[in-house]
Amino acid sequence: MNYIMNPDNFPKFGAGLLALLALIYIASAKPLAKEKTYMEFVNDYFTKNQVKAITITKDNKSDVFNYRADVETIDGIKFYVTLGSVDNFLAKIDML
């Protein structure tokens, strides 16, 4: 305990504590969802019955692709597919 309470060791202790907190933050951060193409979504996940949930939201980042389908698979993989039209996406999914 004398090591921590010694004023000469505060910079060393503080740097070590900051490094530890940074490692904990990095290890616990969630990975960002990756973008997949519609064909990757269909071929790799949908036709293989690997889709657990699809959430469609409005995406204001693009003028062309106004919607985004956030997909979660049975294995916990998360990604998104950009959509031009929700109705077109749903119609294509119904035909599969």
Backbone as ProteinMPNN parsed JSONL, in Angstrom:
{"seq_chain_A": "MNYIMNPDNFPKFGAGLLALLALIYIASAKPLAKEKTYMEFVNDYFTKNQVKAITITKDNKSDVFNYRADVETIDGIKFYVTLGSVDNFLAKIDML", "coords_chain_A": {"N_chain_A": [[0.819, -1.185, 0.0], [2.071, 1.153, 0.535], [3.366, 1.775, -1.799], [1.402, 2.808, -3.548], [0.54, 5.018, -2.112], [2.738, 6.656, -2.042], [3.799, 9.769, -3.113], [5.576, 10.084, -5.249], [5.075, 7.978, -6.929], [2.599, 8.343, -8.089], [2.268, 9.291, -10.856], [3.097, 6.975, -12.292], [1.315, 5.042, -11.339], [-1.115, 6.192, -12.117], [-0.872, 6.189, -14.928], [-0.748, 3.46, -15.393], [-3.263, 2.664, -14.442], [-4.916, 4.083, -16.222], [-4.215, 2.824, -18.645], [-5.156, 0.238, -18.118], [-7.923, 0.705, -17.855], [-8.439, 1.575, -20.474], [-7.924, -0.778, -21.929], [-9.945, -2.437, -20.911], [-12.196, -1.066, -21.866], [-11.853, -1.27, -24.672], [-11.96, -4.039, -25.007], [-14.569, -4.571, -24.274], [-16.145, -3.222, -26.078], [-18.654, -3.171, -28.591], [-18.561, -4.741, -31.753], [-18.843, -2.971, -34.848], [-21.643, -3.136, -37.051], [-21.453, -4.789, -40.138], [-21.74, -4.025, -43.64], [-23.648, -5.806, -45.991], [-24.243, -7.1, -49.255], [-27.352, -7.349, -51.073], [-27.506, -9.806, -52.424], [-25.553, -11.33, -51.063], [-26.778, -11.451, -48.565], [-29.123, -12.939, -49.22], [-28.088, -15.351, -50.402], [-26.166, -16.326, -48.523], [-27.403, -16.328, -46.028], [-30.338, -15.999, -45.828], [-31.569, -17.982, -47.552], [-30.533, -20.19, -46.345], [-31.825, -20.418, -43.998], [-30.868, -18.933, -41.77], [-31.517, -16.541, -40.624], [-32.467, -14.619, -37.896], [-33.731, -12.225, -37.094], [-35.062, -9.313, -38.713], [-34.83, -5.911, -38.996], [-36.225, -3.049, -40.212], [-35.267, 0.199, -40.941], [-35.403, 3.776, -41.326], [-32.979, 5.408, -43.256], [-31.047, 8.132, -43.259], [-28.664, 8.815, -44.425], [-28.146, 8.614, -47.116], [-29.171, 9.662, -50.391], [-30.201, 7.983, -52.282], [-30.482, 5.318, -51.299], [-32.805, 4.844, -49.119], [-33.552, 3.347, -46.956], [-32.746, 0.872, -44.467], [-31.964, -2.446, -43.75], [-31.519, -4.034, -40.88], [-29.955, -6.912, -39.899], [-30.038, -9.852, -37.969], [-28.474, -12.871, -37.284], [-29.027, -16.374, -36.554], [-26.738, -17.273, -35.359], [-25.845, -15.011, -34.104], [-24.575, -13.095, -35.586], [-24.368, -9.82, -36.854], [-25.454, -7.578, -39.324], [-26.014, -5.235, -42.014], [-28.23, -4.335, -44.723], [-28.477, -2.14, -47.36], [-31.321, -0.444, -48.619], [-33.338, 0.475, -51.394], [-36.047, 0.545, -51.66], [-38.591, -0.384, -49.477], [-40.884, -1.891, -49.991], [-40.181, -3.23, -52.36], [-38.038, -4.8, -51.437], [-39.375, -6.452, -49.535], [-41.171, -7.752, -51.255], [-39.434, -9.228, -52.887], [-38.318, -10.922, -50.952], [-40.554, -12.384, -50.213], [-40.955, -13.885, -52.503], [-38.958, -15.763, -52.454]], "CA_chain_A": [[0.0, 0.0, 0.0], [2.962, 2.304, 0.552], [3.707, 2.098, -3.189], [0.343, 3.647, -4.093], [0.438, 6.255, -1.332], [3.934, 7.461, -2.241], [3.529, 10.783, -4.142], [6.464, 9.922, -6.41], [4.571, 6.896, -7.776], [1.286, 8.661, -8.652], [2.24, 9.267, -12.326], [3.191, 5.59, -12.757], [0.061, 4.388, -10.982], [-2.162, 6.778, -12.962], [-0.691, 5.696, -16.295], [-1.135, 2.041, -15.393], [-4.721, 2.611, -14.293], [-5.49, 4.542, -17.489], [-4.008, 1.759, -19.63], [-6.065, -0.849, -17.762], [-9.275, 1.13, -18.232], [-8.512, 1.581, -21.934], [-8.022, -2.182, -22.364], [-11.293, -2.916, -20.569], [-13.127, -0.424, -22.796], [-11.663, -1.851, -26.006], [-12.404, -5.432, -24.974], [-16.018, -4.656, -24.103], [-16.841, -2.491, -27.136], [-19.326, -4.009, -29.572], [-18.105, -4.493, -33.12], [-19.824, -2.322, -35.694], [-22.276, -4.011, -38.032], [-20.889, -4.69, -41.483], [-22.718, -3.985, -44.718], [-23.658, -6.925, -46.939], [-25.097, -6.857, -50.413], [-28.603, -8.102, -51.054], [-27.229, -11.181, -52.856], [-24.873, -12.008, -49.957], [-27.82, -11.708, -47.573], [-29.996, -14.02, -49.688], [-27.351, -16.606, -50.63], [-25.414, -16.814, -47.366], [-28.168, -16.372, -44.781], [-31.789, -16.176, -45.927], [-31.916, -19.288, -48.128], [-30.042, -21.24, -45.44], [-32.619, -20.285, -42.763], [-29.983, -18.461, -40.711], [-31.951, -15.218, -40.176], [-33.256, -14.591, -36.671], [-34.557, -11.024, -37.085], [-34.791, -8.235, -39.659], [-35.434, -4.649, -38.581], [-36.076, -2.061, -41.268], [-35.299, 1.561, -40.426], [-35.119, 4.853, -42.275], [-31.564, 5.771, -43.257], [-30.937, 9.477, -43.839], [-27.297, 9.057, -44.877], [-28.045, 8.539, -48.564], [-30.337, 10.131, -51.133], [-30.693, 6.898, -53.125], [-30.895, 4.204, -50.452], [-33.481, 5.527, -48.024], [-33.863, 2.43, -45.863], [-31.687, -0.063, -44.079], [-32.444, -3.655, -43.09], [-30.564, -4.578, -39.915], [-30.193, -8.352, -39.849], [-29.35, -10.638, -36.95], [-28.573, -14.288, -37.623], [-29.173, -17.309, -35.441], [-25.416, -17.359, -34.721], [-25.527, -13.744, -33.457], [-23.901, -12.187, -36.51], [-25.203, -8.672, -37.188], [-25.032, -6.806, -40.479], [-27.135, -4.511, -42.6], [-28.365, -4.262, -46.176], [-29.126, -0.89, -47.726], [-32.492, -0.686, -49.46], [-33.931, 1.608, -52.094], [-37.487, 0.487, -51.428], [-38.995, -1.422, -48.533], [-41.851, -2.759, -50.66], [-39.436, -4.074, -53.297], [-37.296, -5.768, -50.618], [-40.324, -7.423, -48.99], [-41.713, -8.554, -52.359], [-38.387, -10.192, -53.273], [-38.19, -11.909, -49.883], [-41.748, -13.249, -50.295], [-40.839, -14.79, -53.666], [-37.928, -16.8, -52.219]], "C_chain_A": [[0.868, 1.255, 0.0], [3.346, 2.725, -0.858], [2.688, 3.063, -3.771], [0.318, 5.002, -3.389], [1.656, 7.157, -1.479], [3.685, 8.463, -3.372], [4.409, 10.65, -5.375], [5.928, 8.875, -7.389], [3.209, 7.199, -8.408], [1.282, 8.689, -10.185], [2.292, 7.84, -12.898], [1.875, 4.857, -12.519], [-1.071, 4.887, -11.881], [-2.078, 6.279, -14.4], [-1.098, 4.234, -16.402], [-2.637, 1.874, -15.29], [-5.411, 3.034, -15.578], [-5.353, 3.476, -18.576], [-4.957, 0.593, -19.378], [-7.502, -0.507, -18.149], [-9.464, 1.156, -19.746], [-8.651, 0.16, -22.477], [-9.397, -2.758, -22.072], [-12.317, -2.338, -21.539], [-13.043, -1.06, -24.186], [-12.196, -3.279, -26.05], [-13.923, -5.545, -24.889], [-16.803, -3.945, -25.197], [-17.447, -3.465, -28.142], [-18.776, -3.715, -30.965], [-19.22, -3.85, -33.931], [-20.383, -3.313, -36.705], [-21.658, -3.748, -39.402], [-22.012, -4.631, -42.502], [-22.539, -5.202, -45.612], [-24.516, -6.516, -48.132], [-26.365, -7.7, -50.284], [-28.341, -9.564, -51.416], [-26.471, -11.964, -51.774], [-25.879, -12.384, -48.872], [-28.664, -12.909, -47.972], [-29.236, -15.344, -49.741], [-26.719, -17.181, -49.365], [-26.266, -17.008, -46.115], [-29.645, -16.732, -44.973], [-32.182, -17.549, -46.459], [-31.441, -20.461, -47.266], [-30.732, -21.194, -44.079], [-31.763, -19.882, -41.563], [-30.422, -17.116, -40.119], [-32.845, -15.337, -38.95], [-34.212, -13.401, -36.679], [-34.098, -10.043, -38.153], [-35.542, -7.013, -39.164], [-35.167, -3.619, -39.661], [-36.249, -0.671, -40.67], [-35.004, 2.551, -41.539], [-33.664, 5.24, -42.122], [-31.413, 7.101, -43.982], [-29.557, 9.782, -44.391], [-27.168, 9.12, -46.393], [-29.319, 9.064, -49.208], [-30.973, 9.002, -51.947], [-31.248, 5.752, -52.28], [-31.483, 4.776, -49.167], [-33.745, 4.644, -46.81], [-32.712, 1.473, -45.634], [-32.34, -1.235, -43.371], [-31.324, -4.168, -42.192], [-30.92, -6.036, -39.682], [-29.386, -8.962, -38.709], [-29.562, -12.102, -37.283], [-28.744, -15.113, -36.356], [-27.868, -17.414, -34.66], [-24.999, -16.057, -34.034], [-24.777, -12.759, -34.33], [-24.874, -11.06, -36.851], [-24.598, -7.942, -38.376], [-26.242, -6.055, -41.004], [-27.057, -4.529, -44.115], [-29.055, -2.938, -46.47], [-30.218, -1.173, -48.746], [-32.932, 0.602, -50.15], [-35.415, 1.697, -51.804], [-37.807, -0.669, -50.487], [-39.936, -2.407, -49.218], [-41.169, -3.72, -51.627], [-38.672, -5.161, -52.545], [-38.23, -6.851, -50.095], [-40.913, -8.317, -50.072], [-40.693, -9.609, -52.796], [-38.243, -11.29, -52.232], [-39.362, -12.878, -49.931], [-41.628, -14.252, -51.433], [-39.823, -15.895, -53.44], [-38.503, -18.007, -51.511]], "O_chain_A": [[0.443, 2.304, -0.484], [3.624, 3.9, -1.099], [3.065, 4.038, -4.422], [0.094, 6.027, -4.033], [1.607, 8.318, -1.074], [3.386, 8.047, -4.491], [4.005, 11.076, -6.457], [6.296, 8.89, -8.563], [2.708, 6.389, -9.188], [0.351, 8.145, -10.779], [1.608, 7.538, -13.876], [1.384, 4.141, -13.392], [-1.891, 4.096, -12.349], [-3.1, 5.981, -15.017], [-1.717, 3.821, -17.383], [-3.221, 1.036, -15.977], [-6.391, 2.41, -15.986], [-6.288, 3.256, -19.346], [-5.502, 0.022, -20.323], [-8.212, -1.342, -18.709], [-10.532, 0.799, -20.245], [-9.43, -0.07, -23.402], [-9.955, -3.486, -22.893], [-13.214, -3.052, -21.985], [-14.07, -1.352, -24.798], [-12.818, -3.679, -27.034], [-14.499, -6.514, -25.381], [-18.028, -4.062, -25.236], [-16.824, -4.465, -28.5], [-18.553, -2.555, -31.311], [-20.398, -4.146, -33.729], [-19.681, -4.218, -37.157], [-21.38, -2.603, -39.761], [-23.11, -5.13, -42.254], [-21.417, -5.58, -45.948], [-25.409, -5.677, -48.009], [-26.431, -8.638, -49.489], [-28.894, -10.464, -50.785], [-26.73, -13.154, -51.592], [-25.841, -13.488, -48.33], [-28.899, -13.801, -47.157], [-29.691, -16.345, -49.186], [-26.736, -18.395, -49.16], [-25.889, -17.776, -45.229], [-30.142, -17.668, -44.346], [-33.04, -18.213, -45.878], [-31.898, -21.59, -47.442], [-30.293, -21.839, -43.127], [-31.918, -20.427, -40.471], [-29.77, -16.604, -39.21], [-33.844, -16.056, -38.958], [-35.378, -13.545, -36.312], [-32.91, -9.948, -38.462], [-36.751, -7.07, -38.938], [-34.013, -3.344, -39.99], [-37.234, -0.391, -39.987], [-34.425, 2.197, -42.566], [-33.164, 5.385, -41.006], [-31.63, 7.179, -45.192], [-29.302, 10.918, -44.792], [-26.171, 9.632, -46.903], [-30.408, 8.933, -48.651], [-32.161, 9.065, -52.265], [-32.356, 5.276, -52.524], [-30.753, 5.145, -48.246], [-34.121, 5.145, -45.75], [-31.835, 1.293, -46.48], [-33.179, -1.043, -42.49], [-30.309, -4.672, -42.673], [-32.049, -6.358, -39.312], [-28.216, -8.636, -38.508], [-30.688, -12.531, -37.536], [-28.62, -14.608, -35.24], [-27.88, -17.619, -33.446], [-23.922, -15.993, -33.442], [-24.383, -11.693, -33.859], [-26.054, -11.304, -37.104], [-23.39, -7.714, -38.432], [-27.355, -6.217, -40.504], [-25.993, -4.709, -44.709], [-30.103, -2.643, -45.896], [-30.066, -2.026, -49.621], [-32.898, 1.68, -49.558], [-35.976, 2.789, -51.712], [-37.344, -1.792, -50.686], [-39.803, -3.619, -49.046], [-41.537, -4.892, -51.703], [-38.66, -6.316, -52.969], [-37.92, -8.039, -50.195], [-41.134, -9.506, -49.842], [-41.058, -10.757, -53.046], [-38.066, -12.457, -52.579], [-39.18, -14.076, -49.711], [-42.15, -15.362, -51.332], [-39.827, -16.883, -54.174], [-37.78, -18.965, -51.238]]}, "name": "protein", "num_of_chains": 1, "seq": "MNYIMNPDNFPKFGAGLLALLALIYIASAKPLAKEKTYMEFVNDYFTKNQVKAITITKDNKSDVFNYRADVETIDGIKFYVTLGSVDNFLAKIDML"}
